[in-house]
Amino acid sequence: MPTFKYSAKNSAGGAVTGTLDARTDVDAMNQLRMQNFVDIDISEDVPWYKRSLGSSRTPRARVSGEDIVVFTRQISTMISAGIPLLEALDIMSEQVEDAGFQHVLQGISDKVRSGTDFSDALGEHPKIFSDIYINMVRAGEASGELDTILVRLAEYQESAIALKREIKSAMTYPVVSLVLVIGITIFLLTCIVPKFIPIFDSLNVPLPTPTRILMAISLWMQSNAIYWGGASIALVFGGVMYRRTAIGRWQFDWMMLHLPIFGALLQKVCISRFSRTFATLIQSGVPILGALEIVALTAGNKIIEDCVLAAMENVRQGETLAEPLSKSGIFPPMVTRMISVGERSGALEQLLEKISEFYDQQVKATVESLTSLIEPLMIGFMGLMVGSIVLSIFLPIFKIQQVLTNH
């Protein structure tokens, strides 16, 4: 039976450490809770000869967006049914399958049991629970409507996941197709075309211009594979590193919004995300300035983030929200006018929901049209690339055949 080391606090607040034997870390945690211990930190006491360099004290939580949605809905259901929050957290910590997430929920439960607010306990795990999640839970605690806020939060997460799935479906096909086209082209130029070069040299016939260009490219790629391969890797790595800088992120996000085909789609996605997040936070009771700050940090695009932060400063000075948004050039007139009407009428969150629903439909329609458009374009592009190489190889053969026919 494994041995577990633990550190905790007893009912008097004193620190306690020790070891105990249990079948699993959950059993060990339950034994300590029965002794009224809180702030429990537990780890398996592995003998030195069994330890590996990569071992860690606690399992890493592997939590997807769908897992958080399920957790949120179940916690909300149990609270609505009258089950106390602590008991609901204990039930969820025993129910989840991932050991890392189980450990996180046990830690949250211990924090809440020791008197920490639920939102503050969630805030200690920012990689799992986002700023939006934590602030909405904090608003729910303050208003006494935690179960209602959790339902609204689950619905928001489901909409965000659906939107992300739409974008992924739109981007996956062209990216995979482009990688395949590049890979096939490189394979033909470095492995197939060079085999024809000695054949054409032995025929002693003048080669057509396309064939000579193809042979020159093939020979260069074959003899300089290390250089162009290394340059390609360095270019990708350098681009990724530059993207992480402030100016690089701004330029990259600006370029993404101005792409010929995908720019309009990304703009609609950003507006939909802005509207839904902002509306959800306001409905949950988060102050408008705090909501704008969270919306800016979760925008996913530096251009949108700067625009929202400028709008937040405008609101802080007692001015309107719609004016800086309209000046940005990112938000269409329909959006800014609806926001302006919402500010004047006091129904901002309702109009933001309408904007979000409208742009969700626009994103779905755009994705469907792009999918039907990109497929024939990529097939045509692939055919053009491969066909050009094949035609360049067969042109000398056609020329030789004509010479033999004339003789």
MOFEN-V316034 format. One record per residue. N is the residue number from 1. PHI is phi in whole degrees, -180 to 180 (NA if undefined). Layout:
N_PHI ; N_PHI
This chain:
1_NA ; 2_-65 ; 3_-108 ; 4_-120 ; 5_-91 ; 6_-144 ; 7_-135 ; 8_-158 ; 9_-122 ; 10_-86 ; 11_-63 ; 12_-88 ; 13_91 ; 14_-83 ; 15_-77 ; 16_-132 ; 17_-131 ; 18_169 ; 19_-133 ; 20_-154 ; 21_-99 ; 22_-157 ; 23_-72 ; 24_-138 ; 25_-66 ; 26_-66 ; 27_-62 ; 28_-63 ; 29_-62 ; 30_-66 ; 31_-62 ; 32_-70 ; 33_-67 ; 34_-65 ; 35_-92 ; 36_64 ; 37_-85 ; 38_-131 ; 39_50 ; 40_-83 ; 41_-122 ; 42_-129 ; 43_-153 ; 44_-72 ; 45_-88 ; 46_-83 ; 47_-58 ; 48_-61 ; 49_-77 ; 50_-104 ; 51_-75 ; 52_-118 ; 53_-62 ; 54_-92 ; 55_-73 ; 56_-131 ; 57_-69 ; 58_-130 ; 59_-66 ; 60_-79 ; 61_-76 ; 62_-113 ; 63_-120 ; 64_-94 ; 65_-61 ; 66_-65 ; 67_-63 ; 68_-67 ; 69_-63 ; 70_-62 ; 71_-59 ; 72_-64 ; 73_-66 ; 74_-70 ; 75_-62 ; 76_-61 ; 77_-63 ; 78_-68 ; 79_-66 ; 80_-62 ; 81_-82 ; 82_95 ; 83_-79 ; 84_-61 ; 85_-58 ; 86_-61 ; 87_-66 ; 88_-63 ; 89_-65 ; 90_-64 ; 91_-63 ; 92_-67 ; 93_-66 ; 94_-84 ; 95_-90 ; 96_-66 ; 97_-90 ; 98_-71 ; 99_-65 ; 100_-67 ; 101_-66 ; 102_-60 ; 103_-65 ; 104_-62 ; 105_-66 ; 106_-64 ; 107_-64 ; 108_-63 ; 109_-60 ; 110_-65 ; 111_-64 ; 112_-65 ; 113_-64 ; 114_-85 ; 115_109 ; 116_-76 ; 117_-62 ; 118_-58 ; 119_-65 ; 120_-68 ; 121_-65 ; 122_-66 ; 123_-64 ; 124_-79 ; 125_-130 ; 126_-67 ; 127_-75 ; 128_-105 ; 129_-111 ; 130_-75 ; 131_-60 ; 132_-61 ; 133_-59 ; 134_-64 ; 135_-69 ; 136_-69 ; 137_-64 ; 138_-62 ; 139_-66 ; 140_-66 ; 141_-65 ; 142_-68 ; 143_-89 ; 144_77 ; 145_-120 ; 146_-62 ; 147_-64 ; 148_-66 ; 149_-65 ; 150_-66 ; 151_-63 ; 152_-63 ; 153_-66 ; 154_-63 ; 155_-64 ; 156_-62 ; 157_-65 ; 158_-63 ; 159_-65 ; 160_-65 ; 161_-66 ; 162_-63 ; 163_-65 ; 164_-63 ; 165_-66 ; 166_-62 ; 167_-66 ; 168_-63 ; 169_-67 ; 170_-76 ; 171_-92 ; 172_-64 ; 173_-60 ; 174_-65 ; 175_-67 ; 176_-63 ; 177_-63 ; 178_-65 ; 179_-63 ; 180_-64 ; 181_-61 ; 182_-63 ; 183_-63 ; 184_-64 ; 185_-63 ; 186_-63 ; 187_-62 ; 188_-64 ; 189_-72 ; 190_-100 ; 191_-117 ; 192_-97 ; 193_-59 ; 194_-58 ; 195_-70 ; 196_-87 ; 197_-61 ; 198_-63 ; 199_-66 ; 200_-67 ; 201_-65 ; 202_-74 ; 203_-80 ; 204_56 ; 205_-122 ; 206_-66 ; 207_-90 ; 208_-61 ; 209_-58 ; 210_-59 ; 211_-68 ; 212_-63 ; 213_-64 ; 214_-62 ; 215_-64 ; 216_-64 ; 217_-64 ; 218_-65 ; 219_-64 ; 220_-64 ; 221_-66 ; 222_-71 ; 223_-84 ; 224_-122 ; 225_-60 ; 226_-64 ; 227_-72 ; 228_-72 ; 229_-66 ; 230_-65 ; 231_-65 ; 232_-66 ; 233_-65 ; 234_-64 ; 235_-65 ; 236_-65 ; 237_-63 ; 238_-64 ; 239_-64 ; 240_-64 ; 241_-67 ; 242_-66 ; 243_-63 ; 244_-81 ; 245_-80 ; 246_-64 ; 247_-68 ; 248_-66 ; 249_-65 ; 250_-62 ; 251_-65 ; 252_-65 ; 253_-67 ; 254_-64 ; 255_-63 ; 256_-63 ; 257_-73 ; 258_-114 ; 259_-65 ; 260_-58 ; 261_-104 ; 262_-88 ; 263_-61 ; 264_-64 ; 265_-65 ; 266_-65 ; 267_-63 ; 268_-64 ; 269_-63 ; 270_-63 ; 271_-67 ; 272_-63 ; 273_-64 ; 274_-60 ; 275_-65 ; 276_-67 ; 277_-63 ; 278_-63 ; 279_-64 ; 280_-64 ; 281_-68 ; 282_-64 ; 283_-63 ; 284_-84 ; 285_95 ; 286_-74 ; 287_-56 ; 288_-61 ; 289_-67 ; 290_-65 ; 291_-64 ; 292_-64 ; 293_-64 ; 294_-66 ; 295_-60 ; 296_-64 ; 297_-71 ; 298_-106 ; 299_-66 ; 300_81 ; 301_-147 ; 302_-64 ; 303_-65 ; 304_-65 ; 305_-60 ; 306_-63 ; 307_-65 ; 308_-69 ; 309_-64 ; 310_-64 ; 311_-65 ; 312_-63 ; 313_-64 ; 314_-62 ; 315_-67 ; 316_-61 ; 317_-87 ; 318_86 ; 319_-99 ; 320_-84 ; 321_-83 ; 322_-70 ; 323_-60 ; 324_-66 ; 325_-67 ; 326_-69 ; 327_-74 ; 328_-69 ; 329_82 ; 330_-90 ; 331_-90 ; 332_-63 ; 333_-57 ; 334_-59 ; 335_-67 ; 336_-67 ; 337_-71 ; 338_-67 ; 339_-66 ; 340_-62 ; 341_-63 ; 342_-63 ; 343_-65 ; 344_-73 ; 345_-93 ; 346_78 ; 347_-118 ; 348_-62 ; 349_-65 ; 350_-66 ; 351_-70 ; 352_-63 ; 353_-63 ; 354_-63 ; 355_-62 ; 356_-62 ; 357_-62 ; 358_-61 ; 359_-75 ; 360_-62 ; 361_-66 ; 362_-64 ; 363_-62 ; 364_-61 ; 365_-66 ; 366_-66 ; 367_-62 ; 368_-63 ; 369_-69 ; 370_-65 ; 371_-61 ; 372_-71 ; 373_-86 ; 374_-71 ; 375_-57 ; 376_-67 ; 377_-63 ; 378_-69 ; 379_-64 ; 380_-64 ; 381_-64 ; 382_-63 ; 383_-63 ; 384_-65 ; 385_-66 ; 386_-67 ; 387_-64 ; 388_-64 ; 389_-67 ; 390_-64 ; 391_-65 ; 392_-63 ; 393_-73 ; 394_-86 ; 395_-58 ; 396_-62 ; 397_-65 ; 398_-63 ; 399_-68 ; 400_-64 ; 401_-61 ; 402_-67 ; 403_-63 ; 404_-66 ; 405_-66 ; 406_-69 ; 407_-87
